[in-house]
Amino acid sequence: MMANEGRPNRDDGRFHVSSRLAGESLVDKEVIAGARVDRDVIRMFPELNVLKIGAQSVIDRGRAAVLPIVDEVISLLDRYQILLGAGGGTRSRHVYDIGLRLGLPTGLLAVLGSAPSEQNATMLQALLAQHGGVRIPKDHFEEIPLYLAAGCIPIVTGMPPYHYWERPPLTGHLPEHRTDVGVYLIAEVFGARSMIFVKDEDGLFRADPKKDRSAEFVPEISVSELRQHDLDDLIIERACVDMISRARHCRAVQIINGLVPGRITAALAGEHVGTVIYQDGVDWRKELVKEPSVSA
């Protein structure tokens, strides 16, 4: 125990724990601003690469889209630590639609929307089982180091466990924190080497390229620029962009087209092969993939 964490009482010999937060209000602005560590935050898994496999964009397309990605991931296992997160896709959208028509609250919609993501994670686990694919439930995340050390591929549901505690959105009733947010938070908390969103488009466009063939591609953009453009649609969840703006570790993400062979391989090697969204003021080229020895 560090010297400033407590001291024995000279009168009765009992040990008393001293804390700078004892008796403080945790909603006080000065207390919140001062509640920071005085050293670099630990990167739990500095060699880990987190891949979010889109569901509507990839998994819902079936074997023609999924199996080549699975094969590419398998070919990379001798070079990289990889964790896969699964999206919810069309089935999540279907249950949201039914829930909205029934008048269900946002928190319950979040609970219902998590099931398809878990099903997709189970399917990925089955496809990767013989290569060490292991689906990790949310309440077993502490076991991830064991599986990584054994050379396994942790596979998780993308939906974050806010569930009934999902905050009411500013507009509408859909949960703001869905599978993009959940997988991104894993990369941020774990201090991962890279965060890659695997979609069915080359990255971010200024309009939906499926509806507008002339839509302009955006190779890289800062959070503030993205907010300034106020696009009608985004390729990742808006709440995810907000989190990038205040991240400690995962300060840049890359969005790539997983339907193009070799894109995942190139992205893991640090190549710019999609759209990079990055925190204001950082050098995104250095943030795209982090060396294990580098602390945020």
Long-range contacts (C-beta under 8 A, 24 or more apart in sequence): 40-295, 40-296, 41-191, 41-248, 41-249, 41-295, 41-296, 42-191, 43-190, 43-191, 43-192, 43-249, 43-290, 43-295, 43-296, 44-189, 44-190, 44-191, 45-81, 45-144, 45-145, 45-148, 45-190, 45-191, 45-192, 46-191, 46-192, 46-193, 46-290, 46-291, 46-292, 46-293, 46-294, 47-80, 47-81, 47-193, 47-292, 48-81, 48-82, 48-83, 48-148, 48-187, 48-190, 48-192, 48-193, 49-80, 49-81, 49-82, 49-83, 49-192, 49-193, 49-194, 49-196, 49-268, 49-289, 50-83, 50-85, 50-183, 50-186, 50-187, 50-190, 50-192, 50-194, 50-195, 50-196, 51-82, 51-83, 51-84, 51-85, 51-196, 51-198, 51-264, 52-84, 52-85, 52-87, 52-158, 52-179, 52-180, 52-183, 52-184, 52-195, 52-196, 52-197, 52-198, 53-84, 53-85, 53-86, 53-87, 53-120, 53-124, 53-198, 53-258, 54-87, 54-89, 54-197, 54-198, 54-199, 54-200, 54-258, 55-86, 55-87, 55-88, 55-89, 55-90, 55-91, 55-92, 55-116, 55-117, 55-120, 55-179, 56-87, 56-89, 56-90, 56-93, 57-87, 57-89, 57-198, 57-199, 57-200, 57-201, 57-258, 58-87, 58-198, 58-199, 58-200, 58-258, 58-259, 59-86, 59-87, 59-89, 59-120, 59-123, 59-124, 60-89, 60-90, 61-200, 65-200, 65-258, 65-259, 66-124, 66-127, 67-127, 68-259, 68-261, 69-198, 69-258, 69-264, 70-124, 70-127, 70-128, 72-261, 72-262, 72-264, 72-265, 73-128, 73-153, 73-264, 74-128, 74-131, 75-265, 76-264, 76-265, 76-268, 77-131, 77-132, 77-151, 77-153, 79-268, 80-268, 81-148, 81-193, 82-153, 83-144, 83-153, 83-154, 83-155, 83-156, 83-186, 83-192, 84-121, 84-124, 84-128, 84-133, 84-153, 84-154, 84-155, 84-156, 85-121, 85-155, 85-156, 85-157, 85-158, 85-179, 85-182, 85-183, 85-186, 86-117, 86-118, 86-120, 86-121, 86-123, 86-124, 86-155, 86-156, 86-157, 86-158, 86-179, 87-117, 87-120, 87-158, 87-179, 87-180, 88-113, 88-114, 88-116, 88-117, 88-120, 88-158, 88-159, 88-178, 88-179, 89-116, 89-120, 91-115, 91-116, 91-119, 92-116, 92-117, 92-178, 92-179, 96-174, 100-173, 100-174, 105-173, 106-166, 106-167, 106-168, 106-169, 106-173, 106-174, 106-175, 107-162, 107-163, 107-164, 107-165, 107-166, 108-164, 109-166, 109-173, 109-174, 109-175, 110-159, 110-162, 110-163, 110-164, 110-166, 110-175, 110-177, 111-163, 111-164, 113-159, 113-175, 113-178, 114-157, 114-159, 114-163, 117-157, 117-158, 117-159, 117-179, 117-182, 118-157, 118-159, 120-157, 121-155, 121-156, 121-157, 121-158, 124-155, 125-155, 128-153, 128-155, 156-183, 156-186, 157-182, 158-182, 158-183, 160-185, 176-237, 176-238, 176-239, 177-237, 177-239, 178-237, 180-236, 180-237, 180-240, 181-237, 181-239, 181-240, 181-243, 184-240, 184-243, 184-244, 184-250, 184-253, 185-243, 187-249, 187-250, 187-253, 188-243, 188-247, 188-248, 188-249, 188-250, 189-249, 190-249, 191-249, 191-250, 191-296, 192-249, 192-250, 192-290, 193-289, 193-290, 193-291, 193-292, 194-254, 194-267, 194-268, 194-270, 194-288, 194-289, 194-290, 195-250, 195-252, 195-253, 195-254, 196-253, 196-254, 196-255, 196-256, 196-264, 196-267, 196-268, 197-235, 197-236, 197-253, 197-254, 197-255, 197-256, 198-256, 198-258, 198-264, 199-235, 199-255, 199-256, 199-257, 199-258, 200-257, 200-258, 200-259, 201-235, 201-255, 201-257, 202-256, 202-257, 202-260, 202-274, 202-275, 203-235, 203-254, 203-255, 203-256, 203-257, 203-274, 203-275, 204-234, 204-235, 204-255, 204-275, 204-277, 205-235, 206-231, 207-231, 207-232, 207-233, 208-233, 217-275, 218-275, 219-272, 219-275, 219-276, 220-272, 220-275, 220-276, 220-277, 220-278, 220-284, 221-275, 221-276, 221-277, 221-278, 222-277, 222-278, 222-279, 222-280, 223-277, 223-278, 223-279, 223-280, 224-280, 226-277, 235-275, 236-277, 241-277, 244-277, 244-278, 244-279, 245-279, 245-280, 246-279, 247-279, 248-296, 249-290, 249-296, 251-278, 251-279, 251-282, 251-287, 251-296, 252-276, 252-277, 252-278, 252-279, 252-282, 252-284, 252-287, 252-288, 253-277, 253-278, 254-288
